[in-house]
Amino acid sequence: MKKMMIRVGPGLLPRRRASARRCLTIIALVALASALYAQGFGGRGRGGPPPPPKQAAPIDITGYWVSVVTEDWRFRMVTAPKGDAAGVPLNAEGRKIANEWDAAKDQASADHCKAYGAPALMREPSRFHISWVDDKTLKIESDAGTQTRILHFGGTVPQGTQPSRQGYSIASWQAALGGRAGRGGQGQPGGAGQRGGSLKVVTTGLTPGYLRRNGVPYSEKATVTEYYDLLHESDGEQWLIVKTIVEDPQYLTEPFITSTNLKKEADGSKWKPSACEVR
């Protein structure tokens, strides 16, 4: 009885031999993937300690970045009218507070930074400076409102940490899952592939504030989850896409999700810190 033959390249091999080769190839790929994971994402490699987050970073998001406002212009560039919360999934309590917003009262108060907290800061039309404080800590500064966010890699929120405008942020590197990170449009090129991975940041411990300048609220119970993805254009431009997910059981019926485009600048020559504004 003749053995069944299959074509592999220019020659012929028995089915069993071809199957064995496929198994060996799969085993080799799994071993290679395991080695790359150990080297690139905090693995211990040859038995040594995992590299610190700065060294293990799959992408470099440091430098100066500027907002490119391609959507939600009427909410980000100007202050919308009272009660205009289009796109924000407010519950009845949240809508009540938004409808009671008093711009004059905010202007007269000592706190003008309610719209500059972690849930809303990256949506500000602003410049941002991202830098390493040490091997385990990133810092994000905004010139709008002169705010500073500190991102801590590893660990948990220290006991006794007091609520603040920027809260307490825990960061981690996420391995790339492949596919396309772009969604079309300037700063979100549909043909740009995701490279290396992304930065995930989870922020809690917030003081109450505004998701938008016109008094759309978030509470101290809010949790902010962000993903920072780096895109490279064919002309050399770099874009940072920040996906922000705000969950608030007090004022929201479901997560409030936004995607923000930041374009990298050559240096900090246009950096102009300014105070928080109530507009």
Secondary structure as the mmCIF struct_conf table of DSSP 4:
data_model
#
loop_
_struct_conf.conf_type_id
_struct_conf.id
_struct_conf.beg_label_comp_id
_struct_conf.beg_label_asym_id
_struct_conf.beg_label_seq_id
_struct_conf.end_label_comp_id
_struct_conf.end_label_asym_id
_struct_conf.end_label_seq_id
HELX_LH_PP_P HELX_LH_PP_P1 LYS A 2 MET A 4
STRN STRN1 MET A 5 VAL A 8
TURN_TY1_P TURN_TY1_P1 GLY A 9 PRO A 10
STRN STRN2 GLY A 11 PRO A 14
HELX_RH_AL_P HELX_RH_AL_P1 ARG A 15 GLY A 40
BEND BEND1 PHE A 41 GLY A 42
TURN_TY1_P TURN_TY1_P2 GLY A 45 GLY A 47
BEND BEND2 GLY A 48 GLY A 48
HELX_LH_PP_P HELX_LH_PP_P2 PRO A 49 PRO A 52
HELX_RH_AL_P HELX_RH_AL_P2 PRO A 53 ALA A 56
BEND BEND3 PRO A 58 ILE A 59
STRN STRN3 GLY A 63 SER A 67
BEND BEND4 GLU A 71 GLU A 71
HELX_RH_AL_P HELX_RH_AL_P3 TRP A 73 ARG A 76
TURN_TY1_P TURN_TY1_P3 MET A 77 MET A 77
BEND BEND5 VAL A 78 VAL A 78
HELX_LH_PP_P HELX_LH_PP_P3 THR A 79 PRO A 81
TURN_TY1_P TURN_TY1_P4 LYS A 82 GLY A 83
TURN_TY1_P TURN_TY1_P5 ALA A 86 GLY A 87
STRN STRN4 LEU A 90 LEU A 90
HELX_RH_AL_P HELX_RH_AL_P4 ALA A 92 ASN A 99
TURN_TY1_P TURN_TY1_P6 GLU A 100 GLU A 100
HELX_RH_AL_P HELX_RH_AL_P5 ALA A 103 ALA A 108
BEND BEND6 SER A 109 ALA A 110
TURN_TY1_P TURN_TY1_P7 LYS A 114 ALA A 115
BEND BEND7 TYR A 116 GLY A 117
TURN_TY1_P TURN_TY1_P8 ALA A 118 ALA A 120
HELX_RH_3T_P HELX_RH_3T_P1 LEU A 121 ARG A 123
BEND BEND8 GLU A 124 PRO A 125
STRN STRN5 ARG A 127 ASP A 134
TURN_TY1_P TURN_TY1_P9 ASP A 135 LYS A 136
STRN STRN6 THR A 137 SER A 142
TURN_TY1_P TURN_TY1_P10 ASP A 143 ASP A 143
STRN STRN7 ALA A 144 ALA A 144
TURN_TY1_P TURN_TY1_P11 GLY A 145 THR A 146
STRN STRN8 GLN A 147 PHE A 153
BEND BEND9 GLY A 154 GLY A 155
HELX_LH_PP_P HELX_LH_PP_P4 VAL A 157 PRO A 158
TURN_TY1_P TURN_TY1_P12 GLN A 159 GLY A 160
HELX_LH_PP_P HELX_LH_PP_P5 THR A 161 PRO A 163
STRN STRN9 SER A 164 SER A 164
BEND BEND10 ARG A 165 GLN A 166
STRN STRN10 TYR A 168 ALA A 175
BEND BEND11 GLY A 179 GLY A 179
STRN STRN11 ARG A 180 ARG A 180
BEND BEND12 GLY A 184 GLY A 185
TURN_TY1_P TURN_TY1_P13 GLN A 186 GLY A 187
BEND BEND13 GLN A 188 GLN A 188
TURN_TY1_P TURN_TY1_P14 GLY A 190 GLY A 191
HELX_LH_PP_P HELX_LH_PP_P6 ALA A 192 ALA A 192
STRN STRN12 GLY A 193 GLY A 193
HELX_LH_PP_P HELX_LH_PP_P7 GLN A 194 GLN A 194
BEND BEND14 GLY A 196 GLY A 196
STRN STRN13 GLY A 197 THR A 204
STRN STRN14 LEU A 206 LEU A 206
HELX_LH_PP_P HELX_LH_PP_P8 THR A 207 PRO A 208
STRN STRN15 GLY A 209 ARG A 212
TURN_TY1_P TURN_TY1_P15 ARG A 213 GLY A 215
STRN STRN16 VAL A 216 TYR A 218
TURN_TY1_P TURN_TY1_P16 GLU A 220 LYS A 221
STRN STRN17 THR A 223 HIS A 232
TURN_TY1_P TURN_TY1_P17 SER A 234 ASP A 235
BEND BEND15 GLY A 236 GLY A 236
STRN STRN18 GLN A 238 GLU A 247
TURN_TY1_P TURN_TY1_P18 PRO A 249 TYR A 251
STRN STRN19 LEU A 252 LEU A 252
BEND BEND16 THR A 253 GLU A 254
STRN STRN20 PHE A 256 GLU A 265
BEND BEND17 ALA A 266 GLY A 268
TURN_TY1_P TURN_TY1_P19 SER A 269 LYS A 270
STRN STRN21 SER A 274 SER A 274
#
